[in-house]
Amino acid sequence: MEGKEEDVRLGANKFSERQPIGTTAQTDKDYNEPPPAPLFEHGELYSWSFWRAGIAEFVATFLFLCITVLTVMGVNRAPSKCASVGIQGIAWAFGGMIFALVYCTAGISGGHINPAVTFGLLLARKLSLTRAIFYMVMQCLGAICGAGVVKGFQPSRYEVLGGGANVMNHGYTKGDGLGAEIVGTFVLVYTVFSATDAKRNARESHVPILAPLPIGFAVFLVHLATIPITGTGINPARSLGAAIIYNRDHAWNDHWIFWVGPFIGAALAALYHQIVIRAIPFKSRA
């Protein structure tokens, strides 16, 4: 608690000398932060932990698509929203699955389950480009397989009920959809950065245990807000898997929105966290 009291007493603007921008401003730290990951880490390819992490991302994204697409189709099948779990149920399915899967895989792969999250962490130098590309490929393959299994369960209903594919809803423009995906992904990736911050892990011992909870809750809230607009993407792998298996023209018409929007949102969240949030030093200099 002593470190917290000092932060409150000194405040963020009580330093007489001018501070550099970014994480370089934190020269006197009371916690240990991993060094930036190298851009290319060829040794990873010979490590079992590297391949195990990719498998974990594949399985997690596979399970994520299975449960969430089945939930979406169940709602679409109902004669009215009141006869099913409705939008709130869909949001809970997505948020709850992220909570559970991040909890299960965080110690193995980091629990990304989303190319946009991987991209944001890559920009922040939290993982190598080699690992990032591998994760994204495995996430997309897992999503395709997950949606494929759902179609295998009920092929005729899958086609009729839309297959959980993301499309722009009537009354909204492409700009509306792009903006919703950017803001939604910003909320998610910013929450990921905040929940896994090395500084918070050092000062608040409960944070690593509870990290999946705010991440899952962020996904839940974003779905409540953006399902009426785009059906909520914020995860390019989820959008790609459903689009490939459903494979109708209207599922591809605006598919670019579900890649461009999340990647822009993830980049903005990474820049904001690394340059603004992490630029405040924690201790005064003598």
Disulfide bonds with the S-S distance in Angstrom:
none
